[in-house]
Amino acid sequence: MSETNLPQLLEHMVLNLRTIYARSTLIEKTLAHILAADPPLKSEVIKQLQLVSASNERDKVDLEQARLHLIEVLNAVPTKK
């Protein structure tokens, strides 16, 4: 790898990260809408999310942020009655 390729590699990496983020956001929203149709399942998923644990401190912080984010996404879609 030469220094002349670095800008193109970084651009490619950023575009890939944006694509991954867009797909994960779409999946989160889709999951929220699916679970909105099944209140008991939604409650169980949120309960299970609260039980997940990490093995080291750095992962605990990342996991807690991810857990809170996903629960917010799930709760943003009203449960269908």
PyRosetta script that sets phi, psi and omega in degrees:
from pyrosetta import init, pose_from_sequence

init()
pose = pose_from_sequence("MSETNLPQLLEHMVLNLRTIYARSTLIEKTLAHILAADPPLKSEVIKQLQLVSASNERDKVDLEQARLHLIEVLNAVPTKK")
pose.set_psi(1, 128.0)
pose.set_omega(1, 178.2)
pose.set_phi(2, -103.4)
pose.set_psi(2, 163.6)
pose.set_omega(2, -179.7)
pose.set_phi(3, -65.5)
pose.set_psi(3, -24.2)
pose.set_omega(3, 179.9)
pose.set_phi(4, -70.0)
pose.set_psi(4, -24.6)
pose.set_omega(4, 179.3)
pose.set_phi(5, -85.7)
pose.set_psi(5, -13.6)
pose.set_omega(5, -174.1)
pose.set_phi(6, -58.0)
pose.set_psi(6, -46.5)
pose.set_omega(6, 179.3)
pose.set_phi(7, -59.3)
pose.set_psi(7, -40.2)
pose.set_omega(7, 179.4)
pose.set_phi(8, -68.3)
pose.set_psi(8, -38.6)
pose.set_omega(8, 178.2)
pose.set_phi(9, -65.7)
pose.set_psi(9, -41.3)
pose.set_omega(9, 178.5)
pose.set_phi(10, -66.2)
pose.set_psi(10, -40.2)
pose.set_omega(10, 177.2)
pose.set_phi(11, -62.0)
pose.set_psi(11, -43.8)
pose.set_omega(11, 178.6)
pose.set_phi(12, -62.0)
pose.set_psi(12, -42.0)
pose.set_omega(12, 179.5)
pose.set_phi(13, -63.4)
pose.set_psi(13, -44.2)
pose.set_omega(13, 179.7)
pose.set_phi(14, -63.4)
pose.set_psi(14, -42.8)
pose.set_omega(14, 178.4)
pose.set_phi(15, -62.8)
pose.set_psi(15, -39.8)
pose.set_omega(15, 177.1)
pose.set_phi(16, -64.2)
pose.set_psi(16, -42.1)
pose.set_omega(16, 178.5)
pose.set_phi(17, -63.5)
pose.set_psi(17, -40.0)
pose.set_omega(17, 177.2)
pose.set_phi(18, -63.1)
pose.set_psi(18, -40.5)
pose.set_omega(18, 179.0)
pose.set_phi(19, -64.2)
pose.set_psi(19, -45.3)
pose.set_omega(19, 178.6)
pose.set_phi(20, -60.6)
pose.set_psi(20, -44.4)
pose.set_omega(20, -179.9)
pose.set_phi(21, -62.2)
pose.set_psi(21, -45.1)
pose.set_omega(21, -179.6)
pose.set_phi(22, -62.0)
pose.set_psi(22, -42.3)
pose.set_omega(22, 179.5)
pose.set_phi(23, -66.4)
pose.set_psi(23, -41.9)
pose.set_omega(23, -178.9)
pose.set_phi(24, -66.9)
pose.set_psi(24, -36.6)
pose.set_omega(24, 177.3)
pose.set_phi(25, -64.2)
pose.set_psi(25, -42.4)
pose.set_omega(25, 177.8)
pose.set_phi(26, -62.3)
pose.set_psi(26, -42.3)
pose.set_omega(26, 179.2)
pose.set_phi(27, -65.4)
pose.set_psi(27, -41.8)
pose.set_omega(27, 177.9)
pose.set_phi(28, -59.6)
pose.set_psi(28, -47.0)
pose.set_omega(28, -178.3)
pose.set_phi(29, -66.0)
pose.set_psi(29, -38.8)
pose.set_omega(29, 177.8)
pose.set_phi(30, -63.2)
pose.set_psi(30, -45.6)
pose.set_omega(30, 177.7)
pose.set_phi(31, -59.2)
pose.set_psi(31, -42.6)
pose.set_omega(31, 179.8)
pose.set_phi(32, -60.7)
pose.set_psi(32, -40.9)
pose.set_omega(32, 179.8)
pose.set_phi(33, -71.0)
pose.set_psi(33, -36.9)
pose.set_omega(33, 177.0)
pose.set_phi(34, -64.5)
pose.set_psi(34, -45.5)
pose.set_omega(34, -178.5)
pose.set_phi(35, -70.3)
pose.set_psi(35, -25.2)
pose.set_omega(35, 178.2)
pose.set_phi(36, -62.6)
pose.set_psi(36, -26.0)
pose.set_omega(36, -179.9)
pose.set_phi(37, -81.8)
pose.set_psi(37, -9.4)
pose.set_omega(37, -176.9)
pose.set_phi(38, -136.5)
pose.set_psi(38, 81.6)
pose.set_omega(38, -175.5)
pose.set_phi(39, -53.4)
pose.set_psi(39, -42.8)
pose.set_omega(39, 178.7)
pose.set_phi(40, -62.5)
pose.set_psi(40, -39.4)
pose.set_omega(40, 178.6)
pose.set_phi(41, -66.8)
pose.set_psi(41, -41.3)
pose.set_omega(41, 178.0)
pose.set_phi(42, -59.1)
pose.set_psi(42, -45.3)
pose.set_omega(42, 178.4)
pose.set_phi(43, -61.8)
pose.set_psi(43, -41.4)
pose.set_omega(43, 180.0)
pose.set_phi(44, -66.3)
pose.set_psi(44, -40.9)
pose.set_omega(44, 179.0)
pose.set_phi(45, -63.0)
pose.set_psi(45, -45.4)
pose.set_omega(45, 179.1)
pose.set_phi(46, -63.4)
pose.set_psi(46, -41.6)
pose.set_omega(46, 177.6)
pose.set_phi(47, -59.9)
pose.set_psi(47, -45.4)
pose.set_omega(47, 179.9)
pose.set_phi(48, -66.1)
pose.set_psi(48, -36.5)
pose.set_omega(48, 177.2)
pose.set_phi(49, -60.3)
pose.set_psi(49, -34.4)
pose.set_omega(49, -178.6)
pose.set_phi(50, -74.9)
pose.set_psi(50, -15.3)
pose.set_omega(50, -179.2)
pose.set_phi(51, -93.3)
pose.set_psi(51, -15.1)
pose.set_omega(51, -177.2)
pose.set_phi(52, -65.8)
pose.set_psi(52, 138.7)
pose.set_omega(52, 180.0)
pose.set_phi(53, -130.9)
pose.set_psi(53, 161.4)
pose.set_omega(53, -179.8)
pose.set_phi(54, -115.3)
pose.set_psi(54, 160.0)
pose.set_omega(54, -174.6)
pose.set_phi(55, -90.7)
pose.set_psi(55, -23.7)
pose.set_omega(55, 179.7)
pose.set_phi(56, -132.0)
pose.set_psi(56, 168.3)
pose.set_omega(56, -172.8)
pose.set_phi(57, -62.4)
pose.set_psi(57, -44.7)
pose.set_omega(57, -179.1)
pose.set_phi(58, -61.3)
pose.set_psi(58, -43.5)
pose.set_omega(58, 179.0)
pose.set_phi(59, -67.2)
pose.set_psi(59, -33.3)
pose.set_omega(59, 178.6)
pose.set_phi(60, -62.0)
pose.set_psi(60, -42.3)
pose.set_omega(60, 179.5)
pose.set_phi(61, -65.5)
pose.set_psi(61, -47.5)
pose.set_omega(61, 179.6)
pose.set_phi(62, -61.6)
pose.set_psi(62, -43.1)
pose.set_omega(62, -179.5)
pose.set_phi(63, -63.8)
pose.set_psi(63, -42.5)
pose.set_omega(63, -179.4)
pose.set_phi(64, -63.0)
pose.set_psi(64, -42.8)
pose.set_omega(64, 178.3)
pose.set_phi(65, -64.1)
pose.set_psi(65, -43.7)
pose.set_omega(65, 179.5)
pose.set_phi(66, -65.0)
pose.set_psi(66, -42.7)
pose.set_omega(66, 179.8)
pose.set_phi(67, -60.5)
pose.set_psi(67, -49.2)
pose.set_omega(67, -179.6)
pose.set_phi(68, -62.1)
pose.set_psi(68, -41.1)
pose.set_omega(68, 178.6)
pose.set_phi(69, -61.6)
pose.set_psi(69, -48.2)
pose.set_omega(69, -177.1)
pose.set_phi(70, -65.4)
pose.set_psi(70, -39.5)
pose.set_omega(70, 177.5)
pose.set_phi(71, -63.9)
pose.set_psi(71, -39.4)
pose.set_omega(71, 176.4)
pose.set_phi(72, -61.6)
pose.set_psi(72, -43.5)
pose.set_omega(72, 179.1)
pose.set_phi(73, -62.3)
pose.set_psi(73, -45.1)
pose.set_omega(73, -178.8)
pose.set_phi(74, -63.9)
pose.set_psi(74, -40.2)
pose.set_omega(74, -178.6)
pose.set_phi(75, -77.7)
pose.set_psi(75, -13.3)
pose.set_omega(75, -179.7)
pose.set_phi(76, -72.4)
pose.set_psi(76, -21.3)
pose.set_omega(76, 178.6)
pose.set_phi(77, -99.0)
pose.set_psi(77, 117.4)
pose.set_omega(77, -178.5)
pose.set_phi(78, -60.5)
pose.set_psi(78, 141.0)
pose.set_omega(78, 177.9)
pose.set_phi(79, -70.6)
pose.set_psi(79, 134.8)
pose.set_omega(79, 178.6)
pose.set_phi(80, -82.4)
pose.set_psi(80, 140.7)
pose.set_omega(80, -177.1)
pose.set_phi(81, -99.7)
pose.dump_pdb("model.pdb")
